[in-house]
Structure formats: structure tokens, C-alpha cells
Amino acid sequence: MKSDLLDLAMILHSRTDRAVRVSDDGDLKKSVWLPLSQCEVSPEAPGRAVTITLPEWLAIEKRLV
């Protein structure tokens, strides 16, 4: 069975109780908000590289892949 989850290396810009703002290159202008209900972030370190685990459909919708 194929998993539809992806692990992406991203830069964490900010976090709220419900979402994280990330980009693939550290450029805030190109960042996107991802709902925490649909993804996991580890480790949570604003301004640093993190791994985002999210469904493939969400990565496509947000143009991350």
C-alpha cells in the first residue's frame, strides 16, 4: 500500500495554534500557511530548517512539489 504522506525540508517562519507558515527557501514572500490539523512539524524551531510531514494532495495544492 502506497503512503500519500510526504516529508519536505522547509524553513519555519511562524506558528499559530492552528497553522505554520513555511517556505522552501527562507523567503517570506514565497511562504505558505499549512494547517496543523493536516501536517506535522519537527523539530519546531522558527527560522530554522524543519521537516514537514503532510499529505501529497496538500503539498500539490500549496505548490510545494
Backbone atoms as SQL, in Angstrom:
CREATE TABLE atoms (id INTEGER PRIMARY KEY, chain TEXT, resi INTEGER, resn TEXT, atom TEXT, x REAL, y REAL, z REAL);
INSERT INTO atoms VALUES
  (1, 'A', 1, 'MET', 'N', 0.843, -1.185, 0.000),
  (2, 'A', 1, 'MET', 'CA', 0.000, 0.000, 0.000),
  (3, 'A', 1, 'MET', 'C', 0.889, 1.250, 0.000),
  (4, 'A', 2, 'LYS', 'N', 0.609, 2.178, -0.887),
  (5, 'A', 2, 'LYS', 'CA', 1.407, 3.391, -1.018),
  (6, 'A', 2, 'LYS', 'C', 0.912, 4.451, -0.039),
  (7, 'A', 3, 'SER', 'N', 1.845, 5.062, 0.674),
  (8, 'A', 3, 'SER', 'CA', 1.502, 6.151, 1.579),
  (9, 'A', 3, 'SER', 'C', 1.372, 7.435, 0.776),
  (10, 'A', 4, 'ASP', 'N', 0.415, 8.275, 1.148),
  (11, 'A', 4, 'ASP', 'CA', 0.275, 9.555, 0.463),
  (12, 'A', 4, 'ASP', 'C', 0.911, 10.684, 1.268),
  (13, 'A', 5, 'LEU', 'N', 1.740, 10.339, 2.258),
  (14, 'A', 5, 'LEU', 'CA', 2.418, 11.347, 3.063),
  (15, 'A', 5, 'LEU', 'C', 3.801, 11.664, 2.490),
  (16, 'A', 6, 'LEU', 'N', 4.149, 12.941, 2.533),
  (17, 'A', 6, 'LEU', 'CA', 5.454, 13.393, 2.082),
  (18, 'A', 6, 'LEU', 'C', 6.195, 14.060, 3.232),
  (19, 'A', 7, 'ASP', 'N', 7.504, 13.939, 3.240),
  (20, 'A', 7, 'ASP', 'CA', 8.364, 14.675, 4.167),
  (21, 'A', 7, 'ASP', 'C', 9.113, 15.714, 3.349),
  (22, 'A', 8, 'LEU', 'N', 8.925, 16.987, 3.699),
  (23, 'A', 8, 'LEU', 'CA', 9.576, 18.069, 2.980),
  (24, 'A', 8, 'LEU', 'C', 10.457, 18.876, 3.915),
  (25, 'A', 9, 'ALA', 'N', 11.658, 19.225, 3.469),
  (26, 'A', 9, 'ALA', 'CA', 12.541, 20.105, 4.230),
  (27, 'A', 9, 'ALA', 'C', 12.115, 21.544, 3.942),
  (28, 'A', 10, 'MET', 'N', 11.746, 22.268, 4.985),
  (29, 'A', 10, 'MET', 'CA', 11.242, 23.626, 4.844),
  (30, 'A', 10, 'MET', 'C', 11.869, 24.525, 5.894),
  (31, 'A', 11, 'ILE', 'N', 11.684, 25.843, 5.723),
  (32, 'A', 11, 'ILE', 'CA', 12.073, 26.820, 6.732),
  (33, 'A', 11, 'ILE', 'C', 10.796, 27.282, 7.428),
  (34, 'A', 12, 'LEU', 'N', 10.786, 27.202, 8.758),
  (35, 'A', 12, 'LEU', 'CA', 9.628, 27.615, 9.544),
  (36, 'A', 12, 'LEU', 'C', 9.729, 29.107, 9.836),
  (37, 'A', 13, 'HIS', 'N', 8.721, 29.864, 9.395),
  (38, 'A', 13, 'HIS', 'CA', 8.705, 31.311, 9.616),
  (39, 'A', 13, 'HIS', 'C', 7.926, 31.674, 10.874),
  (40, 'A', 14, 'SER', 'N', 6.757, 31.075, 11.040),
  (41, 'A', 14, 'SER', 'CA', 5.946, 31.373, 12.218),
  (42, 'A', 14, 'SER', 'C', 4.947, 30.251, 12.455),
  (43, 'A', 15, 'ARG', 'N', 4.347, 30.307, 13.656),
  (44, 'A', 15, 'ARG', 'CA', 3.403, 29.270, 14.056),
  (45, 'A', 15, 'ARG', 'C', 2.293, 29.904, 14.869),
  (46, 'A', 16, 'THR', 'N', 1.070, 29.471, 14.636),
  (47, 'A', 16, 'THR', 'CA', -0.058, 29.839, 15.476),
  (48, 'A', 16, 'THR', 'C', -0.581, 28.556, 16.096),
  (49, 'A', 17, 'ASP', 'N', -1.671, 28.655, 16.827),
  (50, 'A', 17, 'ASP', 'CA', -2.270, 27.452, 17.413),
  (51, 'A', 17, 'ASP', 'C', -2.806, 26.509, 16.343),
  (52, 'A', 18, 'ARG', 'N', -3.085, 27.047, 15.147),
  (53, 'A', 18, 'ARG', 'CA', -3.745, 26.237, 14.130),
  (54, 'A', 18, 'ARG', 'C', -2.966, 26.040, 12.831),
  (55, 'A', 19, 'ALA', 'N', -1.859, 26.777, 12.653),
  (56, 'A', 19, 'ALA', 'CA', -1.151, 26.692, 11.374),
  (57, 'A', 19, 'ALA', 'C', 0.322, 27.060, 11.524),
  (58, 'A', 20, 'VAL', 'N', 1.094, 26.669, 10.506),
  (59, 'A', 20, 'VAL', 'CA', 2.501, 27.060, 10.415),
  (60, 'A', 20, 'VAL', 'C', 2.715, 27.750, 9.073),
  (61, 'A', 21, 'ARG', 'N', 3.632, 28.707, 9.073),
  (62, 'A', 21, 'ARG', 'CA', 3.994, 29.406, 7.839),
  (63, 'A', 21, 'ARG', 'C', 5.398, 28.971, 7.472),
  (64, 'A', 22, 'VAL', 'N', 5.528, 28.370, 6.280),
  (65, 'A', 22, 'VAL', 'CA', 6.804, 27.799, 5.857),
  (66, 'A', 22, 'VAL', 'C', 7.121, 28.185, 4.420),
  (67, 'A', 23, 'SER', 'N', 8.416, 28.059, 4.087),
  (68, 'A', 23, 'SER', 'CA', 8.853, 28.226, 2.704),
  (69, 'A', 23, 'SER', 'C', 9.981, 27.239, 2.459),
  (70, 'A', 24, 'ASP', 'N', 10.257, 26.991, 1.187),
  (71, 'A', 24, 'ASP', 'CA', 11.329, 26.045, 0.875),
  (72, 'A', 24, 'ASP', 'C', 12.696, 26.717, 0.801),
  (73, 'A', 25, 'ASP', 'N', 12.715, 28.064, 0.710),
  (74, 'A', 25, 'ASP', 'CA', 13.995, 28.759, 0.558),
  (75, 'A', 25, 'ASP', 'C', 14.233, 29.880, 1.577),
  (76, 'A', 26, 'GLY', 'N', 13.356, 30.016, 2.564),
  (77, 'A', 26, 'GLY', 'CA', 13.532, 31.053, 3.575),
  (78, 'A', 26, 'GLY', 'C', 12.973, 32.407, 3.184),
  (79, 'A', 27, 'ASP', 'N', 12.389, 32.524, 1.980),
  (80, 'A', 27, 'ASP', 'CA', 11.818, 33.783, 1.505),
  (81, 'A', 27, 'ASP', 'C', 10.382, 33.915, 2.007),
  (82, 'A', 28, 'LEU', 'N', 10.155, 34.873, 2.902),
  (83, 'A', 28, 'LEU', 'CA', 8.830, 35.066, 3.488),
  (84, 'A', 28, 'LEU', 'C', 7.777, 35.358, 2.419),
  (85, 'A', 29, 'LYS', 'N', 8.167, 36.049, 1.343),
  (86, 'A', 29, 'LYS', 'CA', 7.218, 36.380, 0.270),
  (87, 'A', 29, 'LYS', 'C', 6.699, 35.139, -0.439),
  (88, 'A', 30, 'LYS', 'N', 7.464, 34.065, -0.413),
  (89, 'A', 30, 'LYS', 'CA', 7.063, 32.818, -1.074),
  (90, 'A', 30, 'LYS', 'C', 6.511, 31.791, -0.093),
  (91, 'A', 31, 'SER', 'N', 6.299, 32.188, 1.147),
  (92, 'A', 31, 'SER', 'CA', 5.857, 31.235, 2.171),
  (93, 'A', 31, 'SER', 'C', 4.365, 30.941, 2.043),
  (94, 'A', 32, 'VAL', 'N', 3.974, 29.815, 2.611),
  (95, 'A', 32, 'VAL', 'CA', 2.571, 29.400, 2.615),
  (96, 'A', 32, 'VAL', 'C', 2.186, 28.969, 4.024),
  (97, 'A', 33, 'TRP', 'N', 0.904, 29.096, 4.296),
  (98, 'A', 33, 'TRP', 'CA', 0.361, 28.622, 5.573),
  (99, 'A', 33, 'TRP', 'C', -0.133, 27.197, 5.395),
  (100, 'A', 34, 'LEU', 'N', 0.200, 26.340, 6.354),
  (101, 'A', 34, 'LEU', 'CA', -0.265, 24.951, 6.355),
  (102, 'A', 34, 'LEU', 'C', -1.010, 24.693, 7.653),
  (103, 'A', 35, 'PRO', 'N', -2.194, 24.099, 7.575),
  (104, 'A', 35, 'PRO', 'CA', -2.951, 23.814, 8.797),
  (105, 'A', 35, 'PRO', 'C', -2.297, 22.695, 9.599),
  (106, 'A', 36, 'LEU', 'N', -2.148, 22.922, 10.897),
  (107, 'A', 36, 'LEU', 'CA', -1.551, 21.896, 11.752),
  (108, 'A', 36, 'LEU', 'C', -2.429, 20.653, 11.850),
  (109, 'A', 37, 'SER', 'N', -3.694, 20.780, 11.506),
  (110, 'A', 37, 'SER', 'CA', -4.576, 19.611, 11.506),
  (111, 'A', 37, 'SER', 'C', -4.216, 18.642, 10.377),
  (112, 'A', 38, 'GLN', 'N', -3.438, 19.120, 9.388),
  (113, 'A', 38, 'GLN', 'CA', -3.081, 18.295, 8.235),
  (114, 'A', 38, 'GLN', 'C', -1.596, 17.962, 8.144),
  (115, 'A', 39, 'CYS', 'N', -0.785, 18.496, 9.068),
  (116, 'A', 39, 'CYS', 'CA', 0.652, 18.256, 8.949),
  (117, 'A', 39, 'CYS', 'C', 1.319, 18.157, 10.315),
  (118, 'A', 40, 'GLU', 'N', 2.539, 17.655, 10.296),
  (119, 'A', 40, 'GLU', 'CA', 3.374, 17.589, 11.494),
  (120, 'A', 40, 'GLU', 'C', 4.668, 18.311, 11.198),
  (121, 'A', 41, 'VAL', 'N', 5.216, 18.976, 12.230),
  (122, 'A', 41, 'VAL', 'CA', 6.452, 19.736, 12.094),
  (123, 'A', 41, 'VAL', 'C', 7.457, 19.214, 13.111),
  (124, 'A', 42, 'SER', 'N', 8.671, 18.928, 12.655),
  (125, 'A', 42, 'SER', 'CA', 9.702, 18.521, 13.605),
  (126, 'A', 42, 'SER', 'C', 11.077, 18.904, 13.092),
  (127, 'A', 43, 'PRO', 'N', 11.972, 19.358, 13.919),
  (128, 'A', 43, 'PRO', 'CA', 11.632, 19.960, 15.218),
  (129, 'A', 43, 'PRO', 'C', 11.044, 21.343, 14.991),
  (130, 'A', 44, 'GLU', 'N', 10.320, 21.854, 15.953),
  (131, 'A', 44, 'GLU', 'CA', 9.722, 23.183, 15.808),
  (132, 'A', 44, 'GLU', 'C', 10.717, 24.234, 16.247),
  (133, 'A', 45, 'ALA', 'N', 11.360, 24.850, 15.272),
  (134, 'A', 45, 'ALA', 'CA', 12.381, 25.861, 15.542),
  (135, 'A', 45, 'ALA', 'C', 12.226, 26.992, 14.538),
  (136, 'A', 46, 'PRO', 'N', 11.487, 28.058, 14.880),
  (137, 'A', 46, 'PRO', 'CA', 11.280, 29.159, 13.943),
  (138, 'A', 46, 'PRO', 'C', 12.594, 29.703, 13.388),
  (139, 'A', 47, 'GLY', 'N', 12.598, 29.953, 12.080),
  (140, 'A', 47, 'GLY', 'CA', 13.776, 30.467, 11.417),
  (141, 'A', 47, 'GLY', 'C', 14.777, 29.404, 11.039),
  (142, 'A', 48, 'ARG', 'N', 14.458, 28.170, 11.323),
  (143, 'A', 48, 'ARG', 'CA', 15.388, 27.066, 11.045),
  (144, 'A', 48, 'ARG', 'C', 14.730, 26.019, 10.148),
  (145, 'A', 49, 'ALA', 'N', 15.573, 25.150, 9.646),
  (146, 'A', 49, 'ALA', 'CA', 15.077, 24.063, 8.803),
  (147, 'A', 49, 'ALA', 'C', 14.286, 23.072, 9.653),
  (148, 'A', 50, 'VAL', 'N', 13.147, 22.678, 9.136),
  (149, 'A', 50, 'VAL', 'CA', 12.295, 21.695, 9.792),
  (150, 'A', 50, 'VAL', 'C', 11.840, 20.687, 8.748),
  (151, 'A', 51, 'THR', 'N', 11.329, 19.581, 9.213),
  (152, 'A', 51, 'THR', 'CA', 10.711, 18.601, 8.329),
  (153, 'A', 51, 'THR', 'C', 9.205, 18.694, 8.507),
  (154, 'A', 52, 'ILE', 'N', 8.505, 18.899, 7.404),
  (155, 'A', 52, 'ILE', 'CA', 7.043, 18.945, 7.407),
  (156, 'A', 52, 'ILE', 'C', 6.548, 17.640, 6.804),
  (157, 'A', 53, 'THR', 'N', 5.713, 16.933, 7.536),
  (158, 'A', 53, 'THR', 'CA', 5.067, 15.729, 7.025),
  (159, 'A', 53, 'THR', 'C', 3.624, 16.094, 6.725),
  (160, 'A', 54, 'LEU', 'N', 3.221, 15.924, 5.467),
  (161, 'A', 54, 'LEU', 'CA', 1.888, 16.331, 5.059),
  (162, 'A', 54, 'LEU', 'C', 1.392, 15.447, 3.928),
  (163, 'A', 55, 'PRO', 'N', 0.068, 15.431, 3.711),
  (164, 'A', 55, 'PRO', 'CA', -0.480, 14.636, 2.608),
  (165, 'A', 55, 'PRO', 'C', -0.032, 15.202, 1.257),
  (166, 'A', 56, 'GLU', 'N', 0.154, 14.313, 0.305),
  (167, 'A', 56, 'GLU', 'CA', 0.590, 14.717, -1.032),
  (168, 'A', 56, 'GLU', 'C', -0.368, 15.734, -1.652),
  (169, 'A', 57, 'TRP', 'N', -1.680, 15.547, -1.465),
  (170, 'A', 57, 'TRP', 'CA', -2.656, 16.465, -2.074),
  (171, 'A', 57, 'TRP', 'C', -2.458, 17.889, -1.562),
  (172, 'A', 58, 'LEU', 'N', -2.108, 18.042, -0.276),
  (173, 'A', 58, 'LEU', 'CA', -1.910, 19.374, 0.294),
  (174, 'A', 58, 'LEU', 'C', -0.633, 20.005, -0.253),
  (175, 'A', 59, 'ALA', 'N', 0.416, 19.209, -0.393),
  (176, 'A', 59, 'ALA', 'CA', 1.669, 19.706, -0.960),
  (177, 'A', 59, 'ALA', 'C', 1.447, 20.188, -2.393),
  (178, 'A', 60, 'ILE', 'N', 0.636, 19.473, -3.162),
  (179, 'A', 60, 'ILE', 'CA', 0.333, 19.867, -4.533),
  (180, 'A', 60, 'ILE', 'C', -0.517, 21.143, -4.531),
  (181, 'A', 61, 'GLU', 'N', -1.536, 21.180, -3.682),
  (182, 'A', 61, 'GLU', 'CA', -2.425, 22.347, -3.605),
  (183, 'A', 61, 'GLU', 'C', -1.647, 23.617, -3.252),
  (184, 'A', 62, 'LYS', 'N', -0.669, 23.497, -2.372),
  (185, 'A', 62, 'LYS', 'CA', 0.121, 24.668, -1.935),
  (186, 'A', 62, 'LYS', 'C', 1.344, 24.903, -2.811),
  (187, 'A', 63, 'ARG', 'N', 1.491, 24.083, -3.876),
  (188, 'A', 63, 'ARG', 'CA', 2.590, 24.188, -4.841),
  (189, 'A', 63, 'ARG', 'C', 3.958, 24.019, -4.182),
  (190, 'A', 64, 'LEU', 'N', 4.033, 23.049, -3.283),
  (191, 'A', 64, 'LEU', 'CA', 5.293, 22.727, -2.620),
  (192, 'A', 64, 'LEU', 'C', 6.053, 21.630, -3.347),
  (193, 'A', 65, 'VAL', 'N', 5.383, 20.921, -4.243),
  (194, 'A', 65, 'VAL', 'CA', 6.016, 19.884, -5.054),
  (195, 'A', 65, 'VAL', 'C', 5.649, 20.097, -6.519);
